[in-house]
Amino acid sequence: MPSHRTWSALIADGIENPLSAIQEFGEFQAGLKDWLAAPPSAERFEVRGAYAT
């Protein structure tokens, strides 16, 4: 990447996000409005493959 950074968040429908229980994650989310260059956009992706766990 050039001199800027890009972050992506992947959210799966119907799955509770375990990050919500972490205090630091809540603080991170609270600061997002001050760091974002543009509003977030939602996009749909198609799963092409998955790894078994």
Secondary structure, 3 states (H helix, E strand, C coil): CCCCCCCCCCCCCCCCCHHHHCHHHHHHHHHHHHHCCCCCCCCCCCCCCCCCC
